Amino acid sequence: MKPATRLMFVMALLGAAQRSGAQSAADSSRTMSLKDAVALAQKNSPLAVNARGQLRSSRAGVRSSYAAFLPTFNIQATNTQNSPAGVVIDSTGHVFSGRWQNSQGFSTGLNLFDGLSRLYQIRASKAEVTAARANEVTQTFQIALLVSQQYYAVLAAKESESAARAQLDQAQQQLAVSRAKVRAQTSTKSDSLRAIIQVGDAKLALLQARNDLQTANATLTRLVGEPYQVTANAADTIAGPTVEIDSTKLVQLANVSPAVQQAQAAQVAAQAQYRAAHAPYFPNISVAYNRSRYHSDSSFNFTHGGYNYSGTLRFTVSYPLFNGLTREQDVVNADVARQNAEALAQDAALLAQQNLVAYIGTLRTAEQQIEIQQVSVVAAEEDLRVQQQRYQLGASILLDVLTSQTQLTQARLALIQARYDYRVAKAQLEALIGQAL
C-alpha cells in the first residue's frame, strides 16, 4: 500500500471513530432550552440556596429585634433531697423530718430604657433584610448570567462543530478534485498531498470542536444541578432580534440595580449600628418581678399544701462609669464599619456605571461584527466557489483554493465568536440592571 493511500485509510478509520463517539455522546444528552436551564440552576445552585437562607435569617432578625421590647418570662420548679434531713416545725407546731425541699415560682423582667439601642437594632435589621432581598435578586441574575454564558458556549461549540464539518466536506471534495487532476496529469502530485493535509487539519478541527462541545455540556450540567447530562437546543443558534438599547433608561436602571441597592442597604445598617454603639453611654433602666413558693416535706411530693409564698419587685438603674474603654472601642469600630459601607456604596454606584458603559459597548460592537462577518462568510463562500472552478479549469493553482478555504473557515469562526459576544453582553446587561431585556 502506498504511503498516501495508507494515510487516507487511517484517516477514514479515525473519522468513523469520531462520528461514532460523537453520536453516542449526543444521544446521552438531554436537550434543554435556556429558560429551563436558568430556572433549574436558580433552584439548585448553592448561590441561590445561600441567598434564600440569608433572607430568611435577616427576616428572623427583624422579629427578634421587635421581640426585645417584650418582657421576658421564666418558670421554675425544684425538688431537693437533703441528707441528713433537717427538723421542720410547721405552723401547727407539728415536728417532722424535712428531707425534701420543694419550690416553684416564676419571674419576669422588662428593659425600660437601653439608650435606644433596640430601636437602632430594628432599623439595622430592616436594612439587612433589604440588603438580603437585593442580594437574592443579584444572585438570581448572576446565576442566569453564568448559565447563559455556558449555554451560549455550548451553542458556539455546536456552531464550531458544524463549521468544522463543512470544512471537512470542502477539504474532501477538494481532495477528490486534486486526485482526478493528478490522474489526468493536469496537476502535480503535490496538489493531492496538500489536499490530504487539508483533510487531516479539518478532521482535527472537527475532533477539537466535538471535544469542546462535550466539555461545555458537562459544565452546563453542573450549573443546572441535575443528575442527567444536558445540552443546549440547537434551534437557539438562530440569531434572534437585536436588543433596542435606550442608554438613558439603562443608566437609570443601573443606578438602582440590585448590587447598588444591596450596598446602600448595608450602608443604612452600618449607620444604625454606629448609633447603637453609643447606647452604653446612657443608663440602663429595667424592672423585674418574681414570685415563688416553697415548703418542706418528709417525702417527694409536688402537691403538698402549706406553701410559704414570697414575691419581689425590683427596679434597676445601672450605668458603667468605666469599663476599660470598651464603649470607646465599640464606637470606633462601628464608625470604621460605617465609613467602609459608605465608600462601598459609592463605589458600587460607580462600578455599575462603568460596567454599563463596557457592556453596551461590547453589545454594539458585537452587533456590528455579526453584520460584517455575515457578509464576510457569504463573500468567502463565493470566493471559494470561484477558486474551485478556476482550479478545475486549470486557471489557478491549489494554493489559491487553500487560501480561500482558510479565509472561509476564519470568517465562520469570527461569526461564531461575534454571536457569542453579543449574547453574553446582553446577559451581562440583564445581570447588571436585574431585569430581562
Secondary structure per residue as TSV (DSSP state, phi and psi in degrees):
chain	resnum	aa	ss	phi	psi
A	1	M	-	360.0	131.6
A	2	K	-	-67.5	153.2
A	3	P	H	-57.3	-41.8
A	4	A	H	-66.1	-40.5
A	5	T	H	-66.5	-40.1
A	6	R	H	-63.0	-39.5
A	7	L	H	-63.3	-43.6
A	8	M	H	-65.8	-35.7
A	9	F	H	-65.0	-44.0
A	10	V	H	-64.3	-40.2
A	11	M	H	-67.3	-34.9
A	12	A	H	-65.5	-40.9
A	13	L	H	-64.3	-41.2
A	14	L	H	-62.4	-42.5
A	15	G	H	-63.4	-39.1
A	16	A	H	-64.9	-41.0
A	17	A	H	-64.9	-39.4
A	18	Q	H	-63.6	-44.0
A	19	R	H	-63.8	-39.0
A	20	S	H	-65.8	-45.1
A	21	G	H	-65.9	-40.9
A	22	A	H	-66.6	-37.6
A	23	Q	H	-65.3	-42.1
A	24	S	H	-66.8	-37.3
A	25	A	H	-67.7	-38.4
A	26	A	H	-69.0	-35.0
A	27	D	H	-67.7	-28.6
A	28	S	T	-85.7	-5.0
A	29	S	S	-98.0	141.7
A	30	R	E	-98.9	122.8
A	31	T	E	-70.6	137.5
A	32	M	E	-142.6	140.6
A	33	S	-	-76.5	161.8
A	34	L	H	-62.7	-39.9
A	35	K	H	-61.3	-44.2
A	36	D	H	-68.5	-38.5
A	37	A	H	-64.0	-42.7
A	38	V	H	-65.8	-41.5
A	39	A	H	-62.8	-43.0
A	40	L	H	-67.1	-40.8
A	41	A	H	-64.8	-40.2
A	42	Q	H	-67.7	-19.9
A	43	K	H	-86.6	-39.1
A	44	N	H	-100.9	-17.2
A	45	S	-	-64.3	137.6
A	46	P	H	-58.5	-31.8
A	47	L	H	-63.4	-41.8
A	48	A	H	-69.0	-41.5
A	49	V	H	-62.2	-42.5
A	50	N	H	-64.9	-40.5
A	51	A	H	-65.4	-42.1
A	52	R	H	-66.1	-38.6
A	53	G	H	-65.7	-38.0
A	54	Q	H	-64.0	-38.5
A	55	L	H	-65.9	-41.9
A	56	R	H	-62.0	-43.3
A	57	S	H	-64.1	-39.0
A	58	S	H	-65.8	-41.2
A	59	R	H	-64.8	-38.4
A	60	A	H	-63.9	-33.7
A	61	G	H	-64.4	-35.8
A	62	V	H	-65.0	-44.3
A	63	R	H	-61.1	-40.8
A	64	S	H	-65.5	-36.0
A	65	S	H	-65.7	-40.5
A	66	Y	H	-68.6	-36.2
A	67	A	H	-66.6	-18.9
A	68	A	T	-65.3	-16.9
A	69	F	T	-84.9	-8.6
A	70	L	S	-89.3	151.6
A	71	P	-	-72.1	151.5
A	72	T	E	-85.5	155.4
A	73	F	E	-146.9	128.5
A	74	N	E	-134.3	146.1
A	75	I	E	-125.1	153.1
A	76	Q	E	-150.9	149.1
A	77	A	E	-146.9	131.1
A	78	T	E	-134.0	153.4
A	79	N	E	-142.3	108.6
A	80	T	E	-113.7	135.0
A	81	Q	E	-96.9	128.8
A	82	N	E	-99.6	137.0
A	83	S	E	-139.9	115.7
A	84	P	E	-76.3	162.3
A	85	A	E	-69.9	144.4
A	86	G	E	-92.5	164.2
A	87	V	E	-94.4	127.4
A	88	V	E	-122.8	137.0
A	89	I	E	-114.9	120.0
A	90	D	-	-83.0	-175.1
A	91	S	T	-67.3	-19.2
A	92	T	T	-91.9	0.9
A	93	G	S	89.0	3.8
A	94	H	-	-74.4	133.4
A	95	V	E	-102.7	129.5
A	96	F	E	-149.0	170.9
A	97	S	E	-83.9	115.7
A	98	G	E	-91.9	68.8
A	99	R	E	-73.4	-32.7
A	100	W	E	-111.0	131.5
A	101	Q	E	-111.6	115.5
A	102	N	E	-110.9	138.3
A	103	S	E	-150.4	146.3
A	104	Q	E	-140.7	154.8
A	105	G	E	-178.2	177.0
A	106	F	E	-143.3	160.3
A	107	S	E	-144.4	149.2
A	108	T	E	-143.3	152.5
A	109	G	E	-152.9	156.6
A	110	L	E	-147.5	132.0
A	111	N	E	-86.0	114.7
A	112	L	E	-81.4	-35.1
A	113	F	E	-152.2	129.9
A	114	D	S	-133.2	30.9
A	115	G	T	74.6	25.4
A	116	L	T	65.6	17.4
A	117	S	H	-62.8	-39.7
A	118	R	H	-66.9	-36.1
A	119	L	H	-64.1	-44.2
A	120	Y	H	-67.8	-30.9
A	121	Q	H	-67.9	-36.4
A	122	I	H	-63.2	-43.5
A	123	R	H	-62.9	-41.9
A	124	A	H	-65.7	-39.4
A	125	S	H	-65.3	-40.4
A	126	K	H	-64.9	-39.2
A	127	A	H	-65.1	-35.8
A	128	E	H	-66.6	-34.2
A	129	V	H	-64.8	-43.7
A	130	T	H	-60.3	-43.2
A	131	A	H	-64.9	-39.9
A	132	A	H	-66.6	-38.5
A	133	R	H	-66.1	-41.8
A	134	A	H	-65.4	-37.4
A	135	N	H	-64.7	-36.5
A	136	E	H	-63.3	-42.3
A	137	V	H	-64.3	-42.8
A	138	T	H	-59.4	-47.7
A	139	Q	H	-66.0	-34.7
A	140	T	H	-60.1	-45.8
A	141	F	H	-78.6	-27.2
A	142	Q	H	-66.8	-39.4
A	143	I	H	-64.4	-42.4
A	144	A	H	-60.6	-37.5
A	145	L	H	-66.2	-45.8
A	146	L	H	-60.9	-45.6
A	147	V	H	-66.8	-41.3
A	148	S	H	-62.3	-44.1
A	149	Q	H	-58.7	-45.5
A	150	Q	H	-71.5	-36.1
A	151	Y	H	-62.0	-43.8
A	152	Y	H	-68.7	-30.4
A	153	A	H	-64.9	-37.5
A	154	V	H	-64.8	-44.2
A	155	L	H	-61.0	-41.9
A	156	A	H	-63.5	-38.0
A	157	A	H	-65.8	-38.7
A	158	K	H	-64.3	-42.8
A	159	E	H	-64.8	-39.5
A	160	S	H	-64.0	-37.9
A	161	E	H	-63.8	-42.8
A	162	S	H	-63.5	-41.2
A	163	A	H	-64.9	-40.4
A	164	A	H	-66.2	-36.5
A	165	R	H	-66.0	-41.4
A	166	A	H	-64.9	-38.5
A	167	Q	H	-61.5	-41.2
A	168	L	H	-65.3	-42.5
A	169	D	H	-60.8	-43.1
A	170	Q	H	-65.3	-40.8
A	171	A	H	-65.3	-39.8
A	172	Q	H	-67.2	-39.7
A	173	Q	H	-62.9	-42.3
A	174	Q	H	-65.3	-35.7
A	175	L	H	-62.7	-42.2
A	176	A	H	-62.5	-41.8
A	177	V	H	-64.6	-43.5
A	178	S	H	-62.8	-41.5
A	179	R	H	-62.9	-42.2
A	180	A	H	-63.0	-39.5
A	181	K	H	-69.8	-34.0
A	182	V	H	-66.1	-42.5
A	183	R	H	-65.1	-34.0
A	184	A	T	-81.8	-0.7
A	185	Q	T	60.0	33.4
A	186	T	S	-103.7	-1.2
A	187	S	S	-150.3	166.3
A	188	T	-	-85.7	166.7
A	189	K	H	-65.1	-23.3
A	190	S	H	-59.1	-33.7
A	191	D	H	-63.1	-43.9
A	192	S	H	-67.4	-35.3
A	193	L	H	-66.9	-41.2
A	194	R	H	-64.8	-36.7
A	195	A	H	-65.6	-36.3
A	196	I	H	-63.4	-40.4
A	197	I	H	-63.4	-40.4
A	198	Q	H	-62.7	-40.3
A	199	V	H	-63.1	-43.5
A	200	G	H	-61.5	-42.8
A	201	D	H	-63.1	-38.6
A	202	A	H	-66.1	-38.7
A	203	K	H	-65.4	-39.8
A	204	L	H	-65.2	-39.8
A	205	A	H	-63.2	-40.0
A	206	L	H	-66.8	-39.8
A	207	L	H	-62.7	-43.4
A	208	Q	H	-65.4	-40.3
A	209	A	H	-63.5	-41.0
A	210	R	H	-68.4	-37.4
A	211	N	H	-65.5	-42.0
A	212	D	H	-61.6	-37.4
A	213	L	H	-66.3	-42.9
A	214	Q	H	-63.8	-41.5
A	215	T	H	-64.8	-42.1
A	216	A	H	-64.3	-39.0
A	217	N	H	-63.1	-41.3
A	218	A	H	-64.2	-40.6
A	219	T	H	-66.6	-41.4
A	220	L	H	-63.3	-38.1
A	221	T	H	-61.8	-42.0
A	222	R	H	-64.5	-41.2
A	223	L	H	-66.5	-38.4
A	224	V	H	-67.3	-34.7
A	225	G	T	81.8	26.6
A	226	E	-	-110.2	152.4
A	227	P	S	-73.8	-13.2
A	228	Y	S	-101.6	158.0
A	229	Q	-	-75.5	133.4
A	230	V	E	-122.3	158.8
A	231	T	E	-146.3	164.4
A	232	A	E	-78.8	154.7
A	233	N	-	-78.6	120.8
A	234	A	G	-62.0	-23.0
A	235	A	G	-65.1	-24.8
A	236	D	G	-71.8	-7.5
A	237	T	G	-65.2	-30.3
A	238	I	S	-63.3	126.7
A	239	A	-	-65.0	130.6
A	240	G	-	-87.0	-173.2
A	241	P	-	-66.2	144.5
A	242	T	-	-72.4	157.4
A	243	V	-	-86.2	129.2
A	244	E	-	-80.2	117.5
A	245	I	-	-99.2	120.2
A	246	D	-	-105.0	97.9
A	247	S	H	-59.3	-39.5
A	248	T	H	-63.4	-44.3
A	249	K	H	-66.6	-39.5
A	250	L	H	-65.0	-36.3
A	251	V	H	-62.4	-43.2
A	252	Q	H	-63.4	-41.7
A	253	L	H	-67.5	-35.6
A	254	A	H	-66.3	-33.4
A	255	N	H	-68.4	-22.7
A	256	V	T	-118.2	29.5
A	257	S	-	-66.6	160.0
A	258	P	H	-56.6	-38.3
A	259	A	H	-65.7	-39.4
A	260	V	H	-67.9	-43.1
A	261	Q	H	-61.7	-40.0
A	262	Q	H	-63.5	-43.6
A	263	A	H	-66.0	-39.5
A	264	Q	H	-67.1	-38.6
A	265	A	H	-65.7	-38.4
A	266	A	H	-64.0	-34.2
A	267	Q	H	-65.5	-43.5
A	268	V	H	-61.6	-42.5
A	269	A	H	-63.7	-40.2
A	270	A	H	-66.3	-37.7
A	271	Q	H	-64.3	-41.3
A	272	A	H	-65.2	-40.6
A	273	Q	H	-65.6	-33.6
A	274	Y	H	-64.7	-42.4
A	275	R	H	-69.5	-36.6
A	276	A	H	-65.5	-26.2
A	277	A	T	-67.2	-17.0
A	278	H	T	-87.4	-3.7
A	279	A	G	-59.8	-38.0
A	280	P	G	-63.1	-10.5
A	281	Y	G	-79.5	-6.1
A	282	F	S	-108.3	154.5
A	283	P	-	-68.9	154.0
A	284	N	E	-107.5	124.8
A	285	I	E	-117.5	129.3
A	286	S	E	-143.2	160.2
A	287	V	E	-131.2	144.7
A	288	A	E	-144.4	147.3
A	289	Y	E	-140.8	137.3
A	290	N	E	-140.5	147.5
A	291	R	E	-138.5	137.6
A	292	S	E	-146.8	164.6
A	293	R	E	-139.6	153.5
A	294	Y	E	-153.0	158.5
A	295	H	E	-162.1	163.4
A	296	S	E	-110.9	148.0
A	297	D	E	-148.6	158.0
A	298	S	S	-82.6	-11.0
A	299	S	S	-138.5	167.0
A	300	F	-	-72.2	115.6
A	301	N	-	-159.7	119.8
A	302	F	S	-91.4	-13.7
A	303	T	S	-103.2	5.8
A	304	H	-	-67.3	140.6
A	305	G	-	-82.7	-168.3
A	306	G	-	75.6	33.0
A	307	Y	-	-74.2	150.2
A	308	N	E	-100.7	128.4
A	309	Y	E	-106.6	149.3
A	310	S	E	-150.1	151.3
A	311	G	E	-146.5	151.9
A	312	T	E	-139.4	131.9
A	313	L	E	-116.9	125.6
A	314	R	E	-131.7	127.7
A	315	F	E	-105.1	134.2
A	316	T	E	-129.5	131.0
A	317	V	E	-121.9	121.0
A	318	S	E	-129.0	145.1
A	319	Y	-	-148.9	119.8
A	320	P	-	-78.2	113.5
A	321	L	S	-71.6	-36.8
A	322	F	-	-153.2	126.9
A	323	N	S	-130.3	37.3
A	324	G	T	71.4	30.7
A	325	L	T	62.1	23.5
A	326	T	H	-66.2	-41.0
A	327	R	H	-61.2	-43.9
A	328	E	H	-63.0	-40.7
A	329	Q	H	-65.2	-40.5
A	330	D	H	-64.0	-39.4
A	331	V	H	-64.9	-43.3
A	332	V	H	-62.4	-44.8
A	333	N	H	-61.3	-41.8
A	334	A	H	-67.2	-35.8
A	335	D	H	-68.1	-40.1
A	336	V	H	-62.1	-44.2
A	337	A	H	-62.7	-37.4
A	338	R	H	-66.0	-45.1
A	339	Q	H	-64.6	-39.0
A	340	N	H	-62.7	-42.2
A	341	A	H	-64.4	-38.8
A	342	E	H	-63.8	-43.1
A	343	A	H	-64.9	-39.9
A	344	L	H	-66.9	-37.3
A	345	A	H	-65.3	-41.9
A	346	Q	H	-66.0	-41.9
A	347	D	H	-66.5	-35.8
A	348	A	H	-62.7	-39.8
A	349	A	H	-66.4	-42.6
A	350	L	H	-67.4	-37.8
A	351	L	H	-65.3	-37.3
A	352	A	H	-62.5	-41.8
A	353	Q	H	-67.0	-39.1
A	354	Q	H	-62.8	-48.5
A	355	N	H	-64.5	-34.8
A	356	L	H	-62.2	-45.2
A	357	V	H	-62.2	-43.3
A	358	A	H	-65.7	-43.6
A	359	Y	H	-69.3	-40.2
A	360	I	H	-63.2	-43.1
A	361	G	H	-61.6	-42.6
A	362	T	H	-64.8	-40.4
A	363	L	H	-64.0	-47.0
A	364	R	H	-67.4	-39.9
A	365	T	H	-63.4	-44.9
A	366	A	H	-63.7	-36.3
A	367	E	H	-62.1	-43.1
A	368	Q	H	-68.2	-37.3
A	369	Q	H	-64.2	-36.7
A	370	I	H	-61.7	-46.4
A	371	E	H	-61.9	-43.4
A	372	I	H	-66.2	-44.6
A	373	Q	H	-69.9	-31.2
A	374	Q	H	-62.1	-42.6
A	375	V	H	-65.1	-39.7
A	376	S	H	-64.3	-40.0
A	377	V	H	-63.6	-44.9
A	378	V	H	-61.6	-43.8
A	379	A	H	-65.3	-40.8
A	380	A	H	-66.7	-37.6
A	381	E	H	-63.8	-42.7
A	382	E	H	-66.9	-40.1
A	383	D	H	-62.0	-41.8
A	384	L	H	-64.5	-40.8
A	385	R	H	-61.4	-43.1
A	386	V	H	-65.1	-44.0
A	387	Q	H	-65.6	-36.0
A	388	Q	H	-64.9	-41.7
A	389	Q	H	-65.8	-41.6
A	390	R	H	-63.2	-38.8
A	391	Y	H	-66.4	-40.6
A	392	Q	H	-63.6	-32.4
A	393	L	T	-86.6	-4.1
A	394	G	T	81.0	15.3
A	395	A	S	-90.0	-8.3
A	396	S	S	-145.3	169.3
A	397	I	-	-100.2	168.1
A	398	L	H	-64.0	-30.7
A	399	L	H	-59.0	-36.2
A	400	D	H	-64.3	-40.3
A	401	V	H	-65.7	-44.4
A	402	L	H	-64.1	-37.4
A	403	T	H	-63.1	-42.2
A	404	S	H	-65.5	-39.2
A	405	Q	H	-61.9	-42.5
A	406	T	H	-63.7	-42.2
A	407	Q	H	-63.7	-39.1
A	408	L	H	-66.3	-42.2
A	409	T	H	-61.8	-44.2
A	410	Q	H	-64.4	-38.4
A	411	A	H	-65.8	-41.0
A	412	R	H	-64.0	-45.0
A	413	L	H	-64.6	-38.2
A	414	A	H	-65.7	-36.2
A	415	L	H	-66.5	-40.6
A	416	I	H	-61.9	-43.9
A	417	Q	H	-65.8	-39.3
A	418	A	H	-64.9	-40.8
A	419	R	H	-63.1	-42.2
A	420	Y	H	-62.7	-45.3
A	421	D	H	-61.8	-39.4
A	422	Y	H	-65.1	-45.6
A	423	R	H	-64.8	-42.7
A	424	V	H	-66.9	-41.0
A	425	A	H	-62.0	-38.6
A	426	K	H	-64.5	-43.5
A	427	A	H	-65.0	-35.9
A	428	Q	H	-66.1	-39.6
A	429	L	H	-63.0	-42.3
A	430	E	H	-64.0	-40.0
A	431	A	H	-67.0	-32.7
A	432	L	H	-69.3	-49.0
A	433	I	H	-88.7	-10.3
A	434	G	T	71.6	27.5
A	435	Q	S	-143.4	154.0
A	436	A	-	-83.6	138.1
A	437	L	-	-90.2	360.0
